[in-house]
């Protein structure tokens, strides 16, 4: 949505720039408005990336926890040891 608004405002600024000098008050006002909109869009994109990073971290922790629980249950019943749990791979080795 914001991207579309940015594009519309950019188009309007270009059209206005073709008709008026670049130091015209209308062009300066619209340019400042577009600059503010671009800054807000960039801020929202940054915040979105932080949320995505947090979701990824939470999922990794959950996977690690789930694998640890599986390993504990598996070891308890079969006397095995899981290696490389962090990579979410089970390499099962029998205890000697």
N, C-alpha and C positions, 0 to 999 in steps of 0.2 A: 504494500500500500504506500509506504513512504517513498519507496523507489519510484513509483509512478508519479507521485507528487513532485519529487525532485526533477524528474524528466520534463514534466509539464512546465515547471518554473524555469528550468534551463532553456526550454524552447521559447518561452515568453521573453526571457531576457535577451536571447539572440535576436528575436524579431524586433524588440524595442531598440536594441543596439544598432540595427540596420537603419532605423528611422531617426534616432537622436544621437547626439554626441555622448561619448562615454562618461563625461563628467556631469551629465544631466541628473538632477535630483531624483527623478523617477527610476533611472537606471541604478543609481547608487543605492536607493532604498531597496529595490528588488534584489540587487546583488548581495546586500547585507542579509536580507531575508533568506536567500538561497544559501548563503554561507552558514547561517544559523541552523538551517534545516540539514545541511550536510554534516555539520558537527553533531547534531542530535542523532542522525542516522549512524554515524561512526560510533558514537557512544553506545547505541543500542546493539550494534553488531558486536562490539567488544563484550558487553554484558552477556549477550547470547553465547559467545564463545566460552565465557567463564562458567556459565550454567552447563554447557555441554561437557566441559572438562570435569566439572563436579560429578555429573551423571556417570561419566566413564570411570572416575575414581571409585564411586560407590559400587558400581557393577563389578569392578576388579576385586574390591574388598569382599563382596558377596561371593564371587566365584571362589576366591581363596578360602573363605570360611566354609563354603559348601564342600570344597575338596578336602579340607582338613577334617570335617565331620565324616565324609565318606571314607577317608583314609583310616580314621580312628575306628570306625565300625568294621571296615575290612580287615584291619590288623587284629582287632579283637577276635574276630571269628576265624580268620585264616592264618594268622601268624605271619603276615606279610608286611613289607615296608614300602611306602610310596616315595619316589624320588622326583624331584623337580616339580613340586606342587604349584609353584608360582606360574609356570608356563601352561598350567591347566592340562598337563599330560600325566598320565599314570604310567610309570615304569615300575612294574611290580617285581620285587626281588624276594625270593624265599629266604627266611632267616636260616643261617647255618645250623 
